[in-house]
C-alpha cells in the first residue's frame, strides 16, 4: 500500500470535500426542480400559470404544452374537467417529474332566456347553416395561431363594469329549448358603452357580423390564451394590432343572438373554454 504524505492527505481531503459538495449541490438542484411553480385556480373553468427552467418540456394529460420564451406556460381546465389531471415536466438534464393536480368541481346555474328570434335558436335554412359553419371555421383558424409571448401573466382587469346578467357554465334554456352551456360572462350596459382590453395582446379576429355572436373580437395574450368579445355594435381595433391593457377596443351592442345590449366576455386556453371571472377581481360594488 502506498504511504500517504501530509500533503497527499490534504489533497485527498480537499478532493473528497469538493466531490461531496458537488454531490450535495446536485441533490439540492434536483430537489429545486422537483415541481414547477404553479399559480392560479385549480377548479373547473380555472386557469393556471406555470414556470419552468429554459429547455424544459411540459405535458398535461399527455398533451404537450407550449412554453413561452420566459419559461411560462398556461393550463386551462374546462367546465366539465375531470377531478384530476397529470402534469409532467422533463427538465433540461433529463430529470422527469410528474404531479397530480386536483381540480375542484363547481355547481352551475340554469338560466332561461325567452324572446329570442326562433331563427337564432333553431336555424334551418341552408344559407344560415352554411354561414354558421363558415363563422366557426374562421374563429377556429384565428385561435389556432401560436404567438410565443406571455401577456397572460399580466393581472387582468374587467373589460367593462356593470350588472352581471349571465355567468360561465350555466345551462341555457333558450325559448324553452335546452342548448349548450354559456361559456362566458355577460355584463349588461347600454349600447355604445366602451369596452377596454383587459390585458396586453394582439388582435387575431375582428368581424362585425357573425350569425350568433354579431360583432366579434378576439385578442391573443400569448400561447393560445385568448379572450373574446361578442355582440359588439362597433369594433375600434383591427386584426394584427397590438393593444395595451385599458385601451378602448370596442363598443357594446346587441348584435347576433341577443335580447338586449350587453358584452359577452369569453376566454380560452387553446381549445378549453375557461371562466373569465376567475381572471379578474370581483366586480366593483355599485357597478
PASEVEX-528648 format. One record per residue (C-alpha): residue in three letters; residue number from 0; x, y, z. Coordinates in steps of 0.25 Angstrom, whole numbers, plus 5000, padded with zeros to 4 digits. Last residue first. Layout:
PASEVEX-528648
 residu num    x    y    z
    ala NUM    X    Y    Z
...
//
This chain:
PASEVEX-528648
 residu num    x    y    z
    unk 286 4714 5196 4956
    unk 285 4711 5199 4971
    unk 284 4721 5189 4976
    unk 283 4733 5186 4967
    unk 282 4732 5173 4960
    unk 281 4741 5163 4968
    unk 280 4756 5163 4964
    unk 279 4759 5157 4950
    unk 278 4764 5145 4943
    unk 277 4753 5136 4950
    unk 276 4742 5144 4944
    unk 275 4748 5140 4930
    unk 274 4743 5125 4933
    unk 273 4751 5116 4923
    unk 272 4748 5110 4910
    unk 271 4758 5099 4906
    unk 270 4763 5098 4892
    unk 269 4776 5106 4894
    unk 268 4773 5113 4907
    unk 267 4760 5121 4904
    unk 266 4753 5133 4910
    unk 265 4739 5139 4908
    unk 264 4733 5153 4910
    unk 263 4719 5154 4905
    unk 262 4716 5169 4906
    unk 261 4702 5174 4907
    unk 260 4691 5181 4899
    unk 259 4678 5174 4898
    unk 258 4671 5161 4894
    unk 257 4684 5155 4888
    unk 256 4687 5145 4877
    unk 255 4695 5154 4867
    unk 254 4697 5169 4870
    unk 253 4692 5175 4883
    unk 252 4703 5185 4885
    unk 251 4715 5189 4894
    unk 250 4726 5197 4888
    unk 249 4740 5193 4884
    unk 248 4755 5193 4887
    unk 247 4758 5204 4897
    unk 246 4772 5203 4903
    unk 245 4772 5198 4917
    unk 244 4783 5188 4916
    unk 243 4790 5190 4903
    unk 242 4787 5186 4889
    unk 241 4796 5181 4877
    unk 240 4788 5181 4864
    unk 239 4788 5169 4855
    unk 238 4773 5169 4852
    unk 237 4768 5183 4854
    unk 236 4763 5192 4866
    unk 235 4751 5200 4869
    unk 234 4740 5190 4867
    unk 233 4726 5195 4868
    unk 232 4712 5190 4872
    unk 231 4718 5178 4879
    unk 230 4710 5165 4881
    unk 229 4723 5157 4886
    unk 228 4736 5160 4892
    unk 227 4747 5149 4892
    unk 226 4759 5146 4901
    unk 225 4771 5138 4897
    unk 224 4782 5128 4903
    unk 223 4788 5122 4890
    unk 222 4802 5123 4895
    unk 221 4801 5138 4896
    unk 220 4790 5148 4900
    unk 219 4782 5147 4887
    unk 218 4770 5157 4886
    unk 217 4757 5152 4879
    unk 216 4746 5162 4874
    unk 215 4732 5159 4869
    unk 214 4721 5168 4865
    unk 213 4709 5158 4864
    unk 212 4711 5146 4872
    unk 211 4701 5136 4866
    unk 210 4702 5139 4851
    unk 209 4715 5147 4851
    unk 208 4714 5162 4848
    unk 207 4725 5172 4850
    unk 206 4738 5163 4849
    unk 205 4751 5165 4857
    unk 204 4760 5153 4860
    unk 203 4775 5152 4864
    unk 202 4776 5165 4871
    unk 201 4789 5165 4879
    unk 200 4791 5165 4894
    unk 199 4792 5174 4907
    unk 198 4782 5171 4917
    unk 197 4767 5174 4920
    unk 196 4766 5182 4907
    unk 195 4755 5192 4908
    unk 194 4740 5192 4905
    unk 193 4733 5206 4903
    unk 192 4718 5207 4905
    unk 191 4711 5209 4891
    unk 190 4699 5201 4894
    unk 189 4695 5202 4909
    unk 188 4702 5192 4919
    unk 187 4699 5178 4923
    unk 186 4711 5169 4926
    unk 185 4711 5155 4921
    unk 184 4721 5145 4926
    unk 183 4726 5133 4917
    unk 182 4723 5119 4913
    unk 181 4708 5118 4914
    unk 180 4704 5103 4914
    unk 179 4699 5097 4901
    unk 178 4684 5098 4898
    unk 177 4671 5093 4905
    unk 176 4659 5098 4897
    unk 175 4649 5107 4905
    unk 174 4651 5119 4896
    unk 173 4666 5117 4900
    unk 172 4669 5109 4912
    unk 171 4684 5111 4915
    unk 170 4691 5102 4925
    unk 169 4701 5112 4933
    unk 168 4716 5109 4931
    unk 167 4720 5124 4932
    unk 166 4711 5134 4937
    unk 165 4700 5143 4931
    unk 164 4694 5157 4934
    unk 163 4706 5163 4942
    unk 162 4702 5177 4945
    unk 161 4713 5187 4941
    unk 160 4728 5188 4938
    unk 159 4735 5187 4925
    unk 158 4747 5180 4920
    unk 157 4749 5176 4935
    unk 156 4764 5176 4938
    unk 155 4775 5165 4936
    unk 154 4788 5163 4944
    unk 153 4798 5161 4934
    unk 152 4804 5147 4932
    unk 151 4795 5145 4920
    unk 150 4804 5154 4913
    unk 149 4813 5143 4912
    unk 148 4818 5142 4897
    unk 147 4821 5131 4887
    unk 146 4809 5134 4878
    unk 145 4803 5121 4872
    unk 144 4790 5124 4864
    unk 143 4780 5113 4865
    unk 142 4770 5123 4871
    unk 141 4769 5130 4858
    unk 140 4766 5117 4850
    unk 139 4756 5113 4860
    unk 138 4749 5126 4859
    unk 137 4748 5125 4843
    unk 136 4743 5111 4844
    unk 135 4732 5115 4853
    unk 134 4728 5126 4844
    unk 133 4728 5118 4832
    unk 132 4720 5107 4838
    unk 131 4709 5117 4844
    unk 130 4708 5123 4830
    unk 129 4706 5109 4823
    unk 128 4695 5107 4834
    unk 127 4688 5120 4831
    unk 126 4689 5119 4816
    unk 125 4683 5105 4816
    unk 124 4671 5110 4825
    unk 123 4668 5103 4838
    unk 122 4674 5111 4849
    unk 121 4668 5107 4863
    unk 120 4671 5118 4873
    unk 119 4675 5129 4864
    unk 118 4663 5126 4854
    unk 117 4654 5126 4866
    unk 116 4657 5141 4869
    unk 115 4659 5141 4884
    unk 114 4648 5145 4893
    unk 113 4652 5135 4905
    unk 112 4664 5133 4913
    unk 111 4665 5122 4924
    unk 110 4677 5121 4932
    unk 109 4681 5108 4940
    unk 108 4693 5110 4949
    unk 107 4706 5103 4951
    unk 106 4711 5095 4962
    unk 105 4726 5094 4963
    unk 104 4737 5083 4964
    unk 103 4751 5085 4969
    unk 102 4762 5080 4961
    unk 101 4773 5072 4968
    unk 100 4787 5073 4960
    unk  99 4795 5060 4960
    unk  98 4810 5063 4958
    unk  97 4820 5056 4950
    unk  96 4835 5059 4950
    unk  95 4845 5056 4939
    unk  94 4860 5058 4940
    unk  93 4866 5059 4926
    unk  92 4876 5070 4930
    unk  91 4868 5080 4923
    unk  90 4856 5077 4931
    unk  89 4844 5068 4927
    unk  88 4831 5072 4933
    unk  87 4819 5064 4934
    unk  86 4805 5070 4939
    unk  85 4794 5059 4942
    unk  84 4780 5064 4943
    unk  83 4770 5060 4954
    unk  82 4755 5063 4957
    unk  81 4752 5063 4942
    unk  80 4748 5076 4935
    unk  79 4734 5078 4932
    unk  78 4734 5093 4931
    unk  77 4748 5093 4925
    unk  76 4762 5094 4932
    unk  75 4773 5103 4925
    unk  74 4788 5102 4926
    unk  73 4798 5113 4923
    unk  72 4813 5113 4921
    unk  71 4824 5122 4926
    unk  70 4839 5119 4923
    unk  69 4842 5133 4919
    unk  68 4842 5130 4904
    unk  67 4828 5124 4905
    unk  66 4825 5109 4907
    unk  65 4816 5100 4898
    unk  64 4808 5089 4905
    unk  63 4809 5075 4901
    unk  62 4797 5066 4903
    unk  61 4800 5054 4911
    unk  60 4790 5059 4922
    unk  59 4797 5072 4923
    unk  58 4811 5071 4917
    unk  57 4823 5081 4919
    unk  56 4837 5081 4913
    unk  55 4849 5088 4919
    unk  54 4860 5096 4912
    unk  53 4859 5109 4920
    unk  52 4855 5106 4934
    unk  51 4840 5104 4937
    unk  50 4828 5114 4941
    unk  49 4814 5111 4942
    unk  48 4801 5119 4940
    unk  47 4787 5112 4944
    unk  46 4774 5116 4938
    unk  45 4760 5111 4944
    unk  44 4747 5107 4938
    unk  43 4746 5095 4947
    unk  42 4756 5098 4959
    unk  41 4770 5098 4961
    unk  40 4770 5114 4960
    unk  39 4784 5120 4958
    unk  38 4799 5119 4961
    unk  37 4809 5108 4958
    unk  36 4824 5107 4960
    unk  35 4829 5094 4954
    unk  34 4832 5082 4963
    unk  33 4844 5075 4967
    unk  32 4854 5085 4961
    unk  31 4859 5090 4974
    unk  30 4861 5076 4979
    unk  29 4869 5073 4967
    unk  28 4878 5085 4969
    unk  27 4879 5081 4984
    unk  26 4883 5067 4980
    unk  25 4893 5073 4970
    unk  24 4899 5083 4981
    unk  23 4901 5071 4991
    unk  22 4908 5063 4980
    unk  21 4917 5075 4977
    unk  20 4920 5078 4991
    unk  19 4923 5063 4993
    unk  18 4933 5064 4982
    unk  17 4939 5076 4987
    unk  16 4941 5070 5001
    unk  15 4947 5057 4995
    unk  14 4956 5065 4987
    unk  13 4960 5074 4998
    unk  12 4962 5062 5007
    unk  11 4971 5055 4997
    unk  10 4979 5068 4995
    unk   9 4981 5069 5010
    unk   8 4985 5055 5011
    unk   7 4995 5056 5000
    unk   6 5001 5068 5006
    unk   5 5003 5060 5019
    unk   4 5008 5048 5012
    unk   3 5001 5036 5008
    unk   2 5008 5023 5008
    unk   1 5005 5014 4996
    unk   0 5000 5000 5000
//
